[in-house]
Amino acid sequence: MSLFIWLLTLLLVCNVSLADDTITISTGEWPPYISKSLLHSGVVIKVINEAFALESIQTKIIFYPWSRAYQNAKKGIVDATAIWYHSQEREEHFHYSIPVVHNEYVFFHLANFDFNWNTINDLKEIKIGATLEYTYSDEFHKAFNDGWLDVQWVPTDLQNFKKLFLHRVELFPLEREPGYFLLNKHFTEKEINLITYHPKPLRSGSLSLLFNKKIKNNEKMLKLFNSGLLKLKESGKFDQYLRESQRGDYIIEDKEDYFFVYSTQKAIHFTRIFSSQMHKGF
């Protein structure tokens, strides 16, 4: 009996130790940065996994629709969620890591829609599509909450682009590179040529890994992740992984031709490559 108790105690200790060395992270589809269809689940997940691995922490990544990914982290069903812009509401519930990536939102619209803007007041009486749980800008959300900004909220970015093509909305704010990645994946070259974006960003900023404040072990996990991410950046691997992602190295596609997008300061350019060239860049 004493041997049985000893073995049971050892098993429990091992399980507790394993739990302490593992973190569960919710996320959603956000190509080309995060996607189940990408190698390593995308460059952001690769960076998160390797940053934790440098500190001997295992990760469990779970994909949800974005709204559920956030709510499950807020409720403590998972330990953390990747990755999000800063907002006051989120700061009440989460610890923020040091920035993982930097990005900016721009307004996509049909090229034949005459659009220019300088301040949030210029958006009055324009139908705008938006994605649930996204943070656009404090001014944007205040204008919507005050009732004078016409915003239609839906669960996915793809739904918003479809509404844009159908003229159900006139503007759709989204990060530029993820926006064109989504367009390239779901629409034809002819359709994509109908879309443009305004160069003035609605917002720009950094995105972080969020850790639920109510979970006891998360202050430790936050420190370990920040330490691992700094090590990854200092080693040069962080920049290397971003370059690989920009070249299209993480895209897995062998069924049909693919249109990749890369940006310059003045325009978006399209380069068509075939599956045999998938990992050669452009």
LINVENTA-V6614 format. One record per pair of residues at least 6 apart in sequence whose ideal C-beta (glycine too) atoms are under 8 Angstrom apart, sorted by the first residue. I is the first residue (numbers start at 1). J is the second residue. D is the distance in whole Angstrom. If there is no record, write none. Layout:
I | J | D
I | J | D
//
This chain:
20 | 217 | 7
21 | 56 | 7
21 | 57 | 6
21 | 58 | 6
22 | 57 | 7
22 | 58 | 4
22 | 59 | 7
22 | 60 | 6
23 | 52 | 7
23 | 57 | 6
23 | 58 | 8
23 | 59 | 6
23 | 60 | 7
23 | 79 | 5
23 | 80 | 6
23 | 221 | 5
24 | 59 | 8
24 | 60 | 5
24 | 62 | 7
24 | 78 | 5
24 | 79 | 5
24 | 80 | 7
25 | 48 | 7
25 | 59 | 6
25 | 60 | 7
25 | 61 | 5
25 | 62 | 7
25 | 78 | 6
25 | 79 | 7
25 | 80 | 5
25 | 81 | 6
25 | 82 | 5
25 | 209 | 7
26 | 62 | 5
26 | 63 | 8
26 | 64 | 6
26 | 68 | 8
26 | 69 | 4
26 | 70 | 8
26 | 72 | 5
26 | 73 | 5
26 | 77 | 8
26 | 78 | 4
26 | 80 | 8
26 | 81 | 5
26 | 82 | 8
27 | 34 | 6
27 | 45 | 7
27 | 61 | 6
27 | 62 | 7
27 | 63 | 6
27 | 64 | 8
27 | 69 | 6
27 | 81 | 7
27 | 82 | 5
27 | 83 | 8
28 | 34 | 7
28 | 63 | 6
28 | 64 | 6
28 | 65 | 6
28 | 66 | 4
28 | 69 | 5
29 | 35 | 5
29 | 36 | 7
29 | 63 | 7
29 | 66 | 8
30 | 42 | 8
30 | 44 | 8
30 | 178 | 6
31 | 37 | 7
31 | 38 | 6
31 | 42 | 7
31 | 178 | 6
31 | 181 | 5
31 | 182 | 7
31 | 185 | 7
32 | 38 | 7
32 | 42 | 7
32 | 43 | 7
32 | 177 | 6
32 | 178 | 7
32 | 181 | 5
32 | 245 | 6
32 | 248 | 8
32 | 250 | 7
32 | 251 | 7
33 | 42 | 5
33 | 43 | 6
33 | 44 | 5
33 | 83 | 8
33 | 101 | 7
33 | 178 | 7
33 | 245 | 7
34 | 41 | 6
34 | 42 | 4
34 | 44 | 5
34 | 45 | 6
34 | 82 | 7
34 | 83 | 8
35 | 41 | 7
35 | 42 | 5
36 | 63 | 6
37 | 252 | 6
38 | 250 | 5
38 | 251 | 6
38 | 252 | 7
39 | 249 | 7
39 | 250 | 4
39 | 251 | 7
39 | 252 | 6
40 | 46 | 4
40 | 49 | 7
40 | 250 | 6
41 | 61 | 6
42 | 245 | 7
42 | 250 | 6
43 | 241 | 5
43 | 242 | 6
43 | 244 | 7
43 | 245 | 4
43 | 250 | 6
44 | 82 | 6
44 | 83 | 6
44 | 100 | 6
44 | 101 | 6
45 | 61 | 6
45 | 82 | 7
46 | 241 | 6
46 | 250 | 8
47 | 100 | 6
47 | 229 | 7
47 | 232 | 7
47 | 238 | 6
47 | 241 | 6
48 | 59 | 7
48 | 61 | 8
48 | 82 | 6
48 | 100 | 7
48 | 209 | 6
48 | 225 | 8
49 | 59 | 5
49 | 61 | 8
50 | 228 | 7
50 | 232 | 6
50 | 237 | 7
51 | 225 | 6
51 | 228 | 4
51 | 229 | 4
51 | 231 | 7
51 | 232 | 5
52 | 58 | 7
52 | 59 | 5
52 | 224 | 7
52 | 225 | 6
52 | 228 | 6
53 | 59 | 8
53 | 228 | 7
54 | 227 | 8
54 | 228 | 4
54 | 231 | 5
54 | 232 | 7
55 | 224 | 4
55 | 225 | 7
55 | 227 | 6
55 | 228 | 5
57 | 221 | 7
57 | 224 | 6
57 | 225 | 8
57 | 228 | 8
61 | 82 | 8
62 | 69 | 8
62 | 78 | 6
63 | 69 | 8
64 | 72 | 6
65 | 155 | 6
65 | 156 | 7
66 | 131 | 7
66 | 132 | 7
66 | 133 | 5
66 | 134 | 7
66 | 155 | 8
67 | 132 | 5
67 | 133 | 5
67 | 155 | 6
69 | 81 | 5
70 | 81 | 6
70 | 84 | 7
70 | 133 | 5
72 | 78 | 5
72 | 81 | 8
73 | 79 | 8
73 | 80 | 6
73 | 81 | 4
73 | 94 | 7
73 | 210 | 6
73 | 212 | 6
74 | 93 | 5
74 | 94 | 8
74 | 212 | 7
76 | 212 | 5
76 | 214 | 6
76 | 215 | 6
78 | 212 | 8
79 | 211 | 7
79 | 212 | 6
79 | 215 | 6
79 | 217 | 8
79 | 218 | 6
79 | 221 | 7
80 | 209 | 6
80 | 210 | 6
80 | 211 | 5
80 | 212 | 7
80 | 218 | 7
80 | 221 | 7
81 | 94 | 8
81 | 209 | 8
81 | 210 | 5
82 | 100 | 7
82 | 209 | 5
82 | 210 | 8
83 | 100 | 5
83 | 101 | 7
83 | 207 | 4
83 | 208 | 6
83 | 209 | 6
83 | 210 | 8
84 | 90 | 6
84 | 135 | 7
84 | 207 | 6
84 | 208 | 7
84 | 210 | 5
85 | 135 | 5
85 | 203 | 8
85 | 205 | 5
85 | 206 | 8
85 | 207 | 6
86 | 96 | 6
86 | 135 | 8
86 | 205 | 7
86 | 206 | 8
86 | 208 | 7
87 | 135 | 5
90 | 96 | 8
90 | 135 | 8
90 | 210 | 6
93 | 212 | 7
93 | 213 | 6
93 | 214 | 8
94 | 210 | 4
94 | 211 | 6
94 | 212 | 6
94 | 213 | 6
95 | 210 | 7
95 | 211 | 4
95 | 213 | 6
95 | 218 | 6
95 | 219 | 7
95 | 222 | 5
96 | 208 | 4
96 | 209 | 8
96 | 210 | 6
97 | 208 | 5
97 | 209 | 4
97 | 210 | 8
97 | 211 | 7
97 | 222 | 6
97 | 225 | 5
97 | 226 | 6
97 | 229 | 7
98 | 208 | 7
98 | 226 | 5
98 | 229 | 6
98 | 230 | 7
99 | 206 | 3
99 | 207 | 7
99 | 208 | 6
100 | 206 | 7
100 | 207 | 6
100 | 208 | 6
100 | 209 | 6
100 | 229 | 7
101 | 206 | 7
101 | 207 | 5
101 | 242 | 8
102 | 204 | 7
102 | 205 | 7
102 | 206 | 5
102 | 207 | 8
103 | 175 | 5
103 | 177 | 8
103 | 204 | 7
103 | 205 | 7
103 | 206 | 8
103 | 207 | 6
104 | 175 | 7
104 | 176 | 7
104 | 201 | 4
104 | 202 | 8
104 | 203 | 7
104 | 204 | 4
104 | 205 | 8
105 | 136 | 6
105 | 137 | 8
105 | 173 | 5
105 | 174 | 6
105 | 175 | 6
105 | 201 | 6
105 | 202 | 4
105 | 203 | 5
105 | 204 | 7
106 | 173 | 7
106 | 174 | 7
106 | 175 | 8
106 | 176 | 5
106 | 179 | 8
106 | 197 | 4
106 | 198 | 6
106 | 199 | 7
106 | 200 | 8
106 | 201 | 6
106 | 202 | 7
107 | 115 | 7
107 | 117 | 7
107 | 171 | 5
107 | 172 | 7
107 | 173 | 5
107 | 197 | 6
107 | 198 | 5
107 | 202 | 6
108 | 161 | 7
108 | 164 | 7
108 | 171 | 7
108 | 172 | 5
108 | 173 | 7
108 | 174 | 6
108 | 179 | 6
108 | 195 | 6
108 | 196 | 7
108 | 197 | 5
109 | 115 | 5
109 | 164 | 7
109 | 170 | 6
109 | 171 | 5
109 | 172 | 7
109 | 195 | 7
109 | 196 | 7
109 | 197 | 7
109 | 198 | 7
110 | 164 | 7
110 | 165 | 8
110 | 167 | 8
110 | 170 | 8
110 | 194 | 6
110 | 195 | 7
110 | 196 | 8
111 | 193 | 8
111 | 194 | 6
111 | 195 | 7
111 | 196 | 5
112 | 194 | 8
113 | 170 | 6
115 | 126 | 8
115 | 170 | 7
115 | 171 | 7
115 | 198 | 6
116 | 122 | 7
116 | 198 | 7
117 | 123 | 6
117 | 198 | 7
117 | 200 | 7
118 | 200 | 7
120 | 137 | 8
120 | 139 | 4
120 | 140 | 7
120 | 143 | 5
120 | 149 | 8
123 | 143 | 7
123 | 149 | 6
123 | 171 | 7
124 | 148 | 6
124 | 149 | 7
125 | 150 | 7
126 | 150 | 7
126 | 170 | 5
126 | 171 | 6
127 | 150 | 5
127 | 152 | 7
127 | 168 | 7
127 | 169 | 5
127 | 170 | 5
127 | 171 | 7
128 | 149 | 7
128 | 150 | 6
128 | 151 | 5
128 | 152 | 7
128 | 169 | 6
128 | 170 | 7
128 | 171 | 5
128 | 172 | 7
128 | 173 | 7
129 | 151 | 8
129 | 152 | 6
129 | 154 | 7
129 | 159 | 8
129 | 160 | 4
129 | 163 | 5
129 | 164 | 6
129 | 168 | 8
129 | 169 | 4
129 | 171 | 7
129 | 172 | 4
130 | 136 | 7
130 | 151 | 5
130 | 152 | 7
130 | 153 | 5
130 | 154 | 8
130 | 160 | 7
130 | 172 | 8
130 | 173 | 7
131 | 153 | 7
131 | 154 | 7
131 | 155 | 7
131 | 156 | 7
131 | 157 | 5
131 | 160 | 6
131 | 174 | 8
132 | 153 | 5
132 | 154 | 7
132 | 155 | 5
135 | 141 | 7
136 | 173 | 6
136 | 202 | 6
136 | 203 | 6
137 | 202 | 6
137 | 203 | 4
140 | 149 | 7
140 | 173 | 8
140 | 202 | 7
140 | 203 | 8
143 | 149 | 4
144 | 151 | 5
152 | 163 | 7
152 | 168 | 8
152 | 169 | 6
154 | 160 | 6
154 | 163 | 7
157 | 172 | 8
157 | 174 | 6
157 | 178 | 8
157 | 179 | 7
157 | 182 | 6
158 | 182 | 6
158 | 186 | 6
160 | 169 | 7
160 | 172 | 5
160 | 174 | 7
161 | 172 | 7
161 | 179 | 8
161 | 182 | 7
161 | 183 | 7
161 | 186 | 7
161 | 187 | 7
161 | 195 | 8
163 | 169 | 5
163 | 172 | 8
164 | 170 | 8
164 | 171 | 8
164 | 172 | 5
164 | 195 | 7
165 | 187 | 8
165 | 191 | 7
165 | 194 | 7
173 | 202 | 5
174 | 182 | 8
176 | 197 | 6
176 | 263 | 6
176 | 268 | 8
177 | 261 | 7
177 | 263 | 7
179 | 197 | 7
180 | 192 | 8
180 | 261 | 4
180 | 263 | 8
180 | 268 | 6
181 | 261 | 7
183 | 191 | 8
183 | 192 | 5
183 | 195 | 6
183 | 261 | 8
184 | 192 | 7
184 | 258 | 7
184 | 259 | 4
184 | 260 | 7
184 | 261 | 6
184 | 270 | 8
189 | 259 | 6
189 | 270 | 7
192 | 259 | 7
192 | 270 | 7
197 | 268 | 8
209 | 225 | 6
211 | 218 | 4
211 | 219 | 8
211 | 221 | 6
211 | 222 | 5
211 | 225 | 8
212 | 218 | 6
229 | 238 | 8
232 | 238 | 5
233 | 239 | 8
244 | 250 | 7
246 | 262 | 7
247 | 279 | 8
247 | 281 | 4
247 | 282 | 7
248 | 260 | 5
248 | 273 | 8
248 | 278 | 7
248 | 279 | 7
248 | 281 | 6
248 | 282 | 7
249 | 279 | 5
249 | 281 | 7
251 | 258 | 7
251 | 260 | 8
251 | 278 | 6
252 | 278 | 8
253 | 275 | 6
253 | 278 | 6
254 | 275 | 5
254 | 278 | 8
255 | 275 | 8
256 | 275 | 8
257 | 272 | 6
257 | 273 | 8
257 | 274 | 6
257 | 275 | 8
258 | 272 | 8
258 | 273 | 7
258 | 274 | 8
258 | 275 | 7
258 | 278 | 8
259 | 270 | 5
259 | 271 | 8
259 | 272 | 6
260 | 270 | 7
260 | 271 | 6
260 | 272 | 8
260 | 273 | 6
260 | 282 | 6
261 | 268 | 6
261 | 269 | 7
261 | 270 | 6
262 | 268 | 8
262 | 269 | 6
262 | 271 | 7
262 | 282 | 7
263 | 269 | 8
271 | 282 | 4
273 | 280 | 7
273 | 282 | 6
//
